[in-house]
Amino acid sequence: MLDASVALVREVAQREIIPRFLRVSHGQRKDDGSLCSEADLAAQQFLLGRLSEIHACPIIGEEMSQTAQRARWQDASSDERGLWCIDPIDGTTNFINGLPCFAVSIAWMRGRRTRLAVTYNPITDEMFYAREGNGAYVNGRRLPLRQVTGDIRRAVGGVDFKRIPKLLADQIAVNPPFFSQRNFGSSTLDWCNLAAGRLDLYLHGGQMLWDYAAGSLILAEAGGQMCTLAHDEYAADDVWRRPVIAALHPAVFATWRDWVRQHGGQGDS
């Protein structure tokens, strides 16, 4: 199942996404304000037609209507076959603007937990993947790729300021506890770069299911830890708009989690 998923993700990128890169000049704005291009729709249609050949079960795609997404999630909660969750292009704004940082991401979930994850960056030809209980990898190499620091003062942070409480965002901008900050515009790749050890810590104020479904398993299988602004148990928060505090090194995670919550990131009670 994993090998077939990896092959399919590579195929959809080669057939539907890369041929359109630098040729798509605009996208449609969806109800949530995000962009959708013809490449997103073509890639999603390709995946919808082929995933059932790997494993037949319901599918949630980012470019489906919100009504359809929620109905399929509810129906799949008691379905032993599980659920595919797909993001045909994560980083559509980057894709439309010619920035070479975007990914195809699929996750197979059962019992509302991700069991298999694949995320592919077609520009770098990096295939990240994980199966529950079997570790995380990129192109056959076990993650993380390097030993990361346990000192948050030396850490490189991936911080996406969207939906972060204003007080917390101001504190990070003015007096961050870490060394340097990066943001690349693709949530799924942020998770993978954290799992690889290219980032040391991560913060996002609220991701959709397809933004974190694959990446959260890849990070967990690489040995990373995660929680939300309000909950120590990551899975306890809202499925459809879930914030994340995460780090690869346990000492950095503990320090980062406590700092975020003490500086305006407590979340809702």
C-alpha positions as CSV (number, residue, x, y, z in Angstrom):
1,M,0.0,0.0,0.0
2,L,2.8,2.4,0.8
3,D,4.8,1.6,-2.3
4,A,1.8,2.1,-4.5
5,S,0.9,5.4,-2.8
6,V,4.5,6.7,-3.3
7,A,4.3,5.7,-7.0
8,L,0.9,7.4,-7.5
9,V,2.0,10.6,-5.9
10,R,5.0,10.8,-8.1
11,E,2.9,10.0,-11.1
12,V,0.3,12.7,-10.4
13,A,3.1,15.3,-10.0
14,Q,4.7,14.4,-13.3
15,R,1.5,14.2,-15.3
16,E,-0.7,17.0,-13.9
17,I,1.4,19.4,-11.8
18,I,4.9,19.9,-13.2
19,P,3.6,20.4,-16.8
20,R,1.5,23.3,-15.6
21,F,4.2,24.9,-13.4
22,L,5.1,28.4,-14.6
23,R,2.2,28.2,-17.0
24,V,-0.6,28.9,-14.6
25,S,-0.9,32.7,-14.0
26,H,-3.9,32.9,-11.7
27,G,-6.3,31.0,-9.5
28,Q,-9.8,31.1,-8.2
29,R,-10.3,32.3,-4.7
30,K,-12.3,29.9,-2.5
31,D,-14.7,30.6,0.3
32,D,-12.0,30.4,2.9
33,G,-9.8,32.9,1.0
34,S,-7.2,30.4,-0.3
35,L,-6.4,29.9,-3.9
36,C,-7.2,27.0,-6.3
37,S,-5.7,26.6,-9.7
38,E,-6.5,24.3,-12.7
39,A,-3.5,22.2,-11.6
40,D,-5.1,21.6,-8.2
41,L,-8.3,20.5,-9.8
42,A,-6.6,18.3,-12.4
43,A,-4.4,16.7,-9.7
44,Q,-7.3,16.0,-7.4
45,Q,-9.3,14.4,-10.2
46,F,-6.4,12.2,-11.1
47,L,-6.0,11.1,-7.4
48,L,-9.8,10.5,-7.0
49,G,-9.7,8.2,-10.0
50,R,-6.7,6.2,-8.9
51,L,-6.6,5.9,-5.1
52,S,-9.4,3.3,-5.1
53,E,-7.1,1.0,-7.0
54,I,-4.7,1.1,-4.1
55,H,-7.4,0.9,-1.3
56,A,-11.1,1.4,-1.8
57,C,-12.5,3.8,0.8
58,P,-14.0,7.4,1.1
59,I,-11.8,10.3,0.0
60,I,-11.6,13.8,1.3
61,G,-9.9,16.3,-1.0
62,E,-9.0,19.9,-0.3
63,E,-10.8,21.1,-3.4
64,M,-14.1,19.5,-2.5
65,S,-17.0,21.5,-1.0
66,Q,-17.0,21.9,2.7
67,T,-20.3,20.1,2.9
68,A,-18.8,17.1,1.1
69,Q,-15.7,17.1,3.2
70,R,-17.6,17.0,6.5
71,A,-20.1,14.4,5.4
72,R,-17.3,12.1,4.3
73,W,-15.4,12.6,7.5
74,Q,-18.5,11.8,9.5
75,D,-19.3,8.7,7.5
76,A,-15.7,7.4,7.7
77,S,-15.5,7.6,11.5
78,S,-17.1,4.2,11.8
79,D,-15.8,2.7,8.5
80,E,-13.2,0.0,9.0
81,R,-11.8,0.7,5.5
82,G,-10.6,4.1,6.7
83,L,-10.3,7.4,4.7
84,W,-8.0,9.0,2.2
85,C,-7.2,12.6,2.9
86,I,-5.5,14.4,-0.1
87,D,-4.0,17.8,-0.8
88,P,-3.3,17.9,-4.5
89,I,-1.1,21.0,-4.2
90,D,-0.1,22.4,-0.9
91,G,1.4,25.8,-1.5
92,T,-0.9,26.8,-4.4
93,T,0.1,30.5,-4.0
94,N,3.7,29.5,-4.4
95,F,2.8,27.4,-7.4
96,I,0.9,30.2,-9.1
97,N,3.6,32.7,-8.5
98,G,6.4,30.4,-9.7
99,L,7.9,29.9,-6.3
100,P,9.4,26.3,-6.3
101,C,8.1,25.3,-2.9
102,F,4.9,23.2,-3.0
103,A,3.9,19.5,-2.5
104,V,1.5,16.8,-3.2
105,S,0.3,15.1,0.0
106,I,-1.9,12.1,0.8
107,A,-2.7,10.4,4.0
108,W,-4.6,7.2,4.8
109,M,-6.5,7.5,8.1
110,R,-8.4,4.9,10.1
111,G,-10.1,5.5,13.5
112,R,-9.5,9.2,12.9
113,R,-5.7,8.7,13.1
114,T,-3.2,8.8,10.2
115,R,-1.7,5.4,9.5
116,L,0.2,6.1,6.3
117,A,1.5,9.4,4.9
118,V,3.2,10.5,1.7
119,T,4.3,14.0,0.8
120,Y,6.3,14.8,-2.4
121,N,8.2,17.9,-3.4
122,P,8.5,17.5,-7.2
123,I,10.9,20.4,-7.6
124,T,13.6,18.8,-5.3
125,D,12.4,15.3,-6.1
126,E,12.1,14.6,-2.3
127,M,9.6,11.9,-1.4
128,F,8.7,11.9,2.3
129,Y,6.8,9.0,3.7
130,A,5.8,7.1,6.9
131,R,3.8,4.2,8.0
132,E,2.6,4.1,11.6
133,G,5.2,2.3,13.7
134,N,7.7,2.0,11.0
135,G,9.6,5.2,11.0
136,A,9.7,8.2,8.6
137,Y,11.9,8.4,5.5
138,V,12.9,10.7,2.6
139,N,14.0,8.9,-0.6
140,G,15.0,5.9,1.4
141,R,16.9,7.7,4.2
142,R,15.6,7.5,7.7
143,L,14.5,10.8,9.3
144,P,15.8,13.0,10.8
145,L,18.7,13.6,8.5
146,R,20.8,15.4,11.1
147,Q,21.2,15.7,14.9
148,V,19.4,18.8,16.0
149,T,20.1,21.1,18.9
150,G,18.6,20.8,22.3
151,D,19.1,24.5,23.0
152,I,16.2,26.6,21.8
153,R,18.5,29.6,21.7
154,R,20.2,28.0,18.7
155,A,17.1,26.7,17.1
156,V,15.7,27.6,13.7
157,G,11.9,28.0,13.9
158,G,9.2,27.5,11.2
159,V,6.5,30.1,12.2
160,D,3.4,30.8,10.1
161,F,1.8,33.9,11.5
162,K,-1.6,33.2,10.1
163,R,-4.2,32.8,12.8
164,I,-1.7,33.2,15.6
165,P,-3.1,35.3,18.5
166,K,-1.9,38.9,18.1
167,L,-0.2,39.1,21.5
168,L,1.8,35.9,20.7
169,A,2.7,37.1,17.2
170,D,4.0,40.4,18.6
171,Q,6.1,38.6,21.2
172,I,7.7,36.3,18.5
173,A,8.4,39.3,16.2
174,V,10.0,41.4,18.9
175,N,11.7,38.9,21.2
176,P,11.7,35.3,20.0
177,P,13.3,32.6,22.2
178,F,14.9,30.9,19.2
179,F,17.8,31.9,16.9
180,S,16.1,32.5,13.5
181,Q,12.7,32.2,11.8
182,R,11.6,30.8,8.4
183,N,8.3,30.3,6.5
184,F,8.0,28.7,3.1
185,G,4.3,28.8,2.4
186,S,3.6,25.0,2.4
187,S,2.4,23.5,5.6
188,T,3.0,19.9,4.5
189,L,6.6,20.7,3.7
190,D,7.0,22.6,7.0
191,W,6.2,19.3,8.8
192,C,8.6,17.4,6.6
193,N,11.4,19.9,7.0
194,L,10.9,19.7,10.8
195,A,11.0,15.9,10.7
196,A,14.2,16.1,8.6
197,G,15.9,18.4,11.1
198,R,16.1,21.4,8.7
199,L,13.8,23.2,11.2
200,D,14.0,22.7,14.9
201,L,10.6,23.9,16.0
202,Y,7.3,24.9,14.4
203,L,4.2,27.0,15.1
204,H,1.0,27.4,13.1
205,G,-2.2,29.1,14.3
206,G,-4.7,26.8,12.6
207,Q,-4.3,24.2,9.9
208,M,-7.0,22.3,7.9
209,L,-7.1,18.5,8.0
210,W,-5.2,18.0,4.8
211,D,-2.5,20.4,6.0
212,Y,-1.5,18.2,8.9
213,A,-2.8,14.7,8.2
214,A,0.3,13.5,6.5
215,G,2.9,15.7,8.1
216,S,1.9,15.0,11.7
217,L,2.6,11.3,11.2
218,I,5.9,11.9,9.4
219,L,7.0,14.1,12.3
220,A,5.8,11.6,14.9
221,E,7.6,8.7,13.2
222,A,10.8,10.9,13.0
223,G,10.6,11.2,16.8
224,G,9.1,14.7,17.0
225,Q,6.5,15.9,19.4
226,M,3.5,18.1,19.0
227,C,0.6,19.7,20.8
228,T,-1.9,22.5,20.2
229,L,-2.3,25.9,21.9
230,A,-4.9,24.6,24.2
231,H,-4.3,20.8,24.5
232,D,-1.3,18.7,25.3
233,E,-2.9,15.9,23.3
234,Y,-2.6,17.1,19.6
235,A,-5.6,15.0,18.4
236,A,-7.9,16.6,21.1
237,D,-8.3,19.8,19.2
238,D,-10.6,20.8,16.3
239,V,-10.2,18.6,13.3
240,W,-10.9,21.4,10.8
241,R,-8.8,24.2,12.2
242,R,-6.0,22.8,14.4
243,P,-3.1,24.9,15.7
244,V,0.2,23.2,16.3
245,I,3.2,23.7,18.5
246,A,5.9,21.2,17.6
247,A,9.7,20.4,17.8
248,L,12.0,17.6,17.0
249,H,14.2,17.6,20.1
250,P,12.2,16.9,23.3
251,A,14.0,19.6,25.3
252,V,13.3,22.2,22.7
253,F,9.7,21.0,22.5
254,A,9.1,21.4,26.2
255,T,10.7,24.9,26.3
256,W,8.9,26.1,23.1
257,R,5.5,24.8,24.3
258,D,5.8,26.5,27.6
259,W,7.1,29.8,26.1
260,V,4.2,29.9,23.5
261,R,1.6,29.4,26.2
262,Q,3.1,31.9,28.5
263,H,3.3,34.6,25.9
264,G,-0.2,34.8,24.6
265,G,-0.7,31.4,23.0
266,Q,-3.0,29.7,25.5
267,G,-5.7,29.1,23.0
268,D,-9.4,28.7,23.9
269,S,-10.2,27.1,27.3
